[in-house]
Amino acid sequence: MTDLITALRDLPLVDHHVHGATGHDLSRTAFEELITESDRPVPSWMTQFDSQLGHAILRHCAPLLGLEPHTAPEAYLARRARLGADEVNRRLLGASGVGHYLVETGYRPGEILGPSGMAEVTGAPVDEVVRLEAVAEQVAATGVDAAGYAGRFTETLAERTRTARAVKTVLAYRHGLDADPEPPAAAEVTEAAGRWLAGGGARLDDPVLLRHAVWAGIERGLPLQIHTGLGDPDLDLRRSDPLLLRGLIERAEPSGVPLLLLHCYPYQRQAGYLAHAYPNVYFDVGLGLHYSGAACAALVAESLEVAPFAKLLFSSDAWGPAELHFLGAELWRRAMARVLGGFVAEGEWSAAQAARVAAMVGADNARRVYGLGAP
C-alpha cells in the first residue's frame, strides 16, 4: 500500500478535460456560487461549505494556504483573500501534480485563465480543446448567410483546431443526447442555418446544426469529447445518459475517432458498459470526484468495474477556483489508492498491477489517445 501511494503521488497526471482557473479575487458569495453546479443564488440559511466539496476544501486545501485542516469557512476565505488569487493559484495548481492540461476554452473564457495563462502559472504543457458550438457561434457572428454557413464552419473549424488536441460538444446542454444520430443532409443544414441566423445566431440550439457540428468534428479526425451526466440546471439530466449515444457511437465507429464521455455521474456504470462494448469509447468521472469529496472512492470503484482499464481517463473538469483543479487530482489519487490498495490487500491484484493501472488511468491512456508523447 505504501508503494502504491508513493507511485500515485509521483505520477504526473494528464488532466484531459479542464478549464482555466480564476485569475482574480473572489468574494464569499462569488466563491460559494462557483463550488456548486446550481445556477441559483445560495439561500441565506445555508452555505455551500456544508457539502462534500466544501468539507474537502477545508480539509485538503486549507493546509496549502497555511491553515489547519478543517478550519472554519470564514478563516479559509479570509486567508485566501489575504494571499490573493495569484498566490492561491500558484500554491494549489502547483500542488496538484498535473503534468499536462487539455484546456477547453468554450465556456465563459473571459472570466478565467486561457491556455497560455494556465501554462504560465503551472509551468506544465497546456493544449487546447475546441468547443464545436462556440465555433458555430463564431461563424454566425461573421454575418455569413445560410448558403455559406456549412463551408464557413468547416474552414473555421480547421483553423481553430490547427494546434488543438481535441474537439468537444455540449449537445447534452443544447438539445439532449437523444438527438438523431445521423449526419444531416446539406439541404437540411442550409435550411436550419437560415432559421438560426434569422433569429440572431447567438446560442446554438438547433438540433440539425448541432448534429452538423458533431459530425464535422468527427470528420476533422480529432478525438471528440462529449459532455454527459452531471451539469447545471441548463441541462436535462434525464437526457444526458450516455446510453442515448449508442446510435452515434456505432455510426462513428468506422471513422476510428475516439469518443470521450466526460463526467458521466450518475451514469458512470452506463459509460463503463459503453467503453466495454465499443472500441471507440472512453470515459472519465470528472467533476464527480470533487463533488463527492470523501465519498469519491465509491465513484472510482464503480468506474473500474467492467470497462477495460485502457479506456478510462482522469479529468477534473475544474472551472474557476483553483481548489477544484487541486481537488480533482488529490481526491482521484486518494480514491485510487483506497480502491486499488484494497484489491492488493485482498490478494486479488499484485502491487505491480495496481501501480500500472493507476499510471494508465492517470496519464498513459490520455497520452495515447491525444498523441501527447512521453512526459
C-alpha positions in Angstrom: 0.0 0.0 0.0 2.8 2.4 0.8 4.5 1.8 -2.5 1.2 2.4 -4.3 0.6 5.7 -2.5 4.1 6.8 -3.4 3.6 5.8 -7.1 0.4 7.8 -7.2 2.0 10.8 -5.5 4.8 10.8 -8.0 2.6 10.3 -11.1 2.4 13.5 -13.3 -1.3 13.4 -14.2 -2.8 14.3 -17.6 -5.9 16.3 -16.9 -7.6 15.6 -20.2 -10.6 17.9 -19.7 -10.3 21.0 -17.7 -11.0 24.7 -17.9 -8.9 27.7 -16.7 -8.5 28.9 -13.1 -9.9 32.2 -11.9 -7.3 34.9 -12.2 -9.0 37.4 -9.9 -10.0 37.6 -6.2 -13.4 36.3 -5.3 -15.9 37.5 -2.7 -17.5 34.8 -0.4 -20.7 35.0 -2.5 -18.8 34.5 -5.7 -16.7 31.7 -4.3 -19.7 29.8 -3.0 -21.5 30.2 -6.3 -18.5 28.6 -8.0 -18.4 25.5 -5.8 -21.8 24.2 -6.9 -23.4 23.2 -10.2 -26.6 25.1 -9.2 -27.1 28.4 -11.1 -29.3 29.8 -8.4 -28.2 32.1 -5.6 -27.1 30.3 -2.4 -30.0 30.6 0.1 -29.3 32.8 3.1 -29.9 29.9 5.5 -27.2 27.7 4.2 -23.6 27.7 2.9 -22.0 25.6 0.1 -19.2 24.7 2.6 -21.7 22.3 4.1 -21.3 19.8 1.3 -18.8 17.1 0.4 -16.9 19.6 -1.8 -17.0 22.3 0.9 -15.6 19.9 3.5 -12.9 18.7 1.1 -11.8 22.3 0.5 -11.4 22.8 4.3 -9.7 19.5 4.7 -7.3 19.4 1.8 -6.8 23.0 0.5 -6.6 24.8 3.9 -3.1 23.3 4.7 -1.8 24.6 1.4 -2.8 28.1 2.4 -1.1 27.8 5.7 -4.2 26.8 7.8 -5.0 23.8 9.9 -7.2 21.1 8.3 -11.0 21.5 8.9 -10.7 25.3 9.6 -13.8 27.4 9.6 -15.0 28.7 6.2 -14.6 32.3 7.4 -10.9 31.7 8.3 -10.3 29.9 5.0 -11.8 32.7 2.9 -10.0 35.4 4.9 -6.7 33.7 4.3 -7.5 33.2 0.6 -8.3 36.9 0.3 -5.0 37.9 2.1 -2.9 35.7 -0.2 -4.6 36.9 -3.4 -5.6 35.0 -6.5 -2.2 34.7 -8.0 -0.6 33.2 -4.9 -3.6 30.9 -4.3 -3.4 29.7 -7.9 0.4 29.1 -7.6 0.0 27.0 -4.4 -3.0 25.0 -5.4 -2.2 24.3 -9.0 1.4 23.6 -8.1 0.4 21.1 -5.5 -1.9 19.2 -8.0 0.9 17.3 -9.6 -0.7 17.6 -13.0 1.9 17.3 -15.7 -0.2 18.2 -18.8 -3.5 20.1 -19.2 -6.0 19.9 -22.0 -8.0 23.1 -21.6 -11.4 23.5 -23.1 -11.9 27.2 -23.9 -15.5 27.5 -24.9 -17.2 28.4 -21.7 -17.0 32.0 -20.4 -13.4 32.3 -21.4 -13.1 36.0 -20.4 -13.5 35.1 -16.7 -10.7 32.5 -16.4 -7.1 31.9 -17.4 -6.7 30.7 -21.0 -4.2 28.1 -22.1 -1.3 30.5 -22.1 -2.2 31.7 -18.6 -2.5 28.2 -17.3 0.9 27.3 -18.8 2.5 30.3 -17.2 1.1 29.7 -13.6 1.7 25.9 -13.7 4.8 25.5 -15.8 3.1 22.5 -17.4 2.4 21.9 -21.0 -1.1 23.0 -22.0 -3.1 22.1 -25.1 -6.5 23.4 -26.3 -9.8 21.6 -26.7 -12.1 23.5 -29.0 -15.8 23.6 -28.4 -17.8 22.9 -31.5 -20.8 25.0 -30.6 -18.5 28.0 -29.9 -17.1 27.7 -33.4 -20.6 27.7 -34.9 -21.5 30.9 -32.9 -18.2 32.4 -34.1 -19.2 31.7 -37.6 -22.7 33.2 -37.1 -21.1 36.4 -35.8 -19.2 36.9 -39.1 -22.5 37.7 -41.0 -22.4 34.6 -43.1 -25.6 33.7 -45.0 -27.4 30.3 -44.8 -25.9 29.0 -48.1 -22.4 29.8 -47.0 -22.7 28.5 -43.4 -21.6 24.9 -43.8 -18.5 25.8 -45.8 -17.5 28.6 -43.4 -18.0 26.3 -40.5 -15.6 23.7 -42.0 -13.0 26.4 -42.7 -13.2 28.0 -39.3 -13.1 24.7 -37.5 -10.0 23.7 -39.4 -8.3 27.0 -38.4 -9.5 26.9 -34.8 -8.2 23.3 -34.3 -4.9 23.7 -36.2 -3.0 23.1 -33.0 -5.8 21.7 -30.8 -5.7 18.2 -29.4 -9.5 17.6 -29.4 -12.9 19.0 -30.0 -15.9 18.9 -27.6 -19.6 19.1 -27.9 -22.2 20.2 -25.3 -25.1 18.6 -27.2 -26.4 17.4 -23.9 -27.0 21.0 -22.8 -28.2 22.4 -26.1 -30.7 19.6 -27.0 -30.0 16.3 -25.3 -28.1 13.1 -26.2 -31.2 11.6 -27.7 -30.6 13.6 -30.9 -30.9 11.9 -34.3 -27.5 10.2 -34.7 -27.4 10.5 -38.5 -25.4 13.3 -40.1 -27.8 15.8 -41.6 -28.1 16.3 -45.4 -26.6 19.5 -46.9 -30.1 20.9 -47.7 -31.2 20.4 -44.1 -28.1 22.3 -42.8 -28.8 25.2 -45.1 -32.5 25.4 -44.1 -31.6 25.2 -40.4 -28.9 27.8 -40.8 -31.4 30.1 -42.3 -33.7 29.8 -39.4 -31.0 30.1 -36.8 -29.2 33.1 -38.4 -32.5 34.9 -38.9 -33.1 34.6 -35.2 -29.8 36.2 -34.4 -27.4 33.2 -34.4 -26.5 33.6 -30.7 -26.8 30.4 -28.8 -26.6 27.3 -31.0 -29.5 25.0 -30.0 -30.9 24.0 -33.4 -30.8 20.2 -33.4 -29.9 20.0 -37.1 -26.9 22.4 -36.7 -25.9 20.6 -33.5 -25.7 17.3 -35.4 -23.9 19.0 -38.2 -21.3 20.4 -35.8 -20.8 16.9 -34.1 -20.3 15.2 -37.5 -18.0 18.0 -38.7 -16.0 17.4 -35.6 -15.8 13.7 -36.3 -14.8 14.4 -39.9 -12.0 16.6 -38.6 -10.5 13.4 -37.1 -9.5 14.7 -33.7 -10.8 13.0 -30.5 -14.3 14.1 -29.7 -15.2 14.9 -26.1 -18.9 14.7 -25.2 -20.5 16.1 -22.1 -22.6 13.5 -20.3 -24.2 13.4 -16.9 -23.9 16.0 -14.2 -24.2 19.7 -15.0 -26.1 22.8 -14.1 -29.9 23.2 -14.5 -29.4 24.3 -18.1 -29.1 20.6 -18.8 -31.8 18.0 -18.5 -30.1 15.2 -16.6 -32.5 12.6 -18.0 -31.3 13.3 -21.5 -27.6 13.3 -20.6 -27.4 9.5 -20.1 -24.5 8.3 -22.3 -26.6 5.2 -23.3 -28.5 7.6 -25.5 -25.4 7.9 -27.7 -25.4 4.3 -28.9 -26.6 5.2 -32.4 -23.9 7.9 -32.8 -21.2 5.6 -31.3 -22.0 2.9 -33.8 -22.2 5.3 -36.8 -18.9 7.0 -35.8 -17.0 3.7 -35.2 -15.7 3.3 -38.8 -14.1 6.7 -38.5 -11.8 5.5 -35.8 -12.3 8.8 -33.9 -12.1 8.3 -30.1 -15.3 9.4 -28.4 -14.6 10.5 -24.8 -17.6 10.6 -22.5 -17.0 13.3 -19.9 -18.1 13.4 -16.2 -20.8 10.7 -16.6 -22.0 10.8 -12.9 -24.5 9.4 -12.1 -24.2 7.3 -15.2 -20.6 6.1 -14.7 -21.7 2.4 -14.9 -23.5 3.1 -18.2 -20.4 4.8 -19.5 -18.3 1.8 -18.3 -20.5 -0.5 -20.3 -20.2 1.6 -23.5 -16.4 1.6 -23.1 -16.5 -2.2 -22.6 -18.6 -2.7 -25.7 -17.3 -0.3 -28.2 -13.6 0.2 -29.1 -14.0 3.9 -29.9 -15.5 4.8 -26.5 -13.5 6.2 -23.5 -14.8 7.9 -20.3 -13.9 9.6 -17.1 -15.7 10.6 -13.9 -14.5 14.2 -13.9 -16.2 16.6 -11.6 -17.9 13.8 -9.8 -14.7 13.5 -7.9 -14.7 16.8 -6.1 -18.5 17.0 -5.7 -18.5 13.6 -4.0 -15.5 14.5 -1.8 -14.9 12.0 0.9 -17.3 9.6 -0.8 -15.5 9.6 -4.2 -13.8 6.2 -3.7 -17.2 4.6 -4.4 -17.4 6.5 -7.7 -13.9 5.5 -8.7 -14.6 1.9 -7.8 -17.7 1.8 -10.0 -15.7 3.3 -12.9 -13.3 0.3 -12.6 -16.0 -2.4 -12.7 -16.4 -3.5 -16.3 -14.5 -1.1 -18.5 -11.1 -2.1 -19.8 -8.6 -0.1 -17.9 -7.2 1.3 -21.2 -10.5 3.1 -21.7 -10.6 5.1 -18.5 -9.0 8.6 -18.2 -8.5 11.2 -15.5 -10.0 14.7 -15.6 -11.0 17.3 -13.1 -13.3 19.4 -15.3 -12.4 22.2 -13.0 -13.6 25.7 -13.9 -12.8 28.8 -11.8 -11.4 28.4 -8.2 -8.1 26.6 -8.2 -9.4 24.5 -5.4 -11.3 22.5 -7.9 -8.2 21.8 -10.0 -6.3 20.7 -7.0 -9.0 18.6 -5.5 -9.7 16.8 -8.8 -6.2 15.4 -8.7 -5.9 15.0 -4.9 -9.2 13.1 -4.5 -8.5 10.9 -7.5 -5.2 9.9 -6.1 -6.7 9.1 -2.7 -9.6 7.2 -4.2 -7.4 5.2 -6.4 -5.1 4.3 -3.5 -8.0 3.2 -1.5 -9.7 1.1 -4.2 -6.6 -0.4 -5.8 -4.9 -0.8 -2.4 -7.9 -2.8 -1.3 -7.6 -5.1 -4.3 -3.9 -5.7 -3.4 -4.6 -6.2 0.3 -7.2 -8.8 -0.6 -4.7 -10.6 -2.8 -6.8 -10.0 -5.9 -4.2 -7.9 -7.6 -0.4 -7.6 -7.3 1.1 -4.3 -6.3 2.7 -4.0 -9.7 -0.7 -4.4 -11.4 -2.2 -1.7 -9.2 0.6 0.7 -10.0 0.4 0.0 -13.7 -3.4 0.6 -13.8 -3.0 3.8 -11.8 -0.5 5.1 -14.4 -2.7 4.1 -17.3 -5.7 5.9 -16.0 -3.9 8.9 -14.6 -1.7 9.7 -17.6 -0.8 6.9 -20.1 -4.2 6.5 -21.7 -4.6 10.2 -22.3 -1.1 10.4 -23.8 -2.0 7.6 -26.2 -5.5 8.9 -27.2 -4.4 12.5 -27.7 -0.9 11.8 -29.1 0.9 13.7 -26.4 4.0 11.6 -26.3 6.2 10.9 -23.3 6.2 13.5 -20.4 
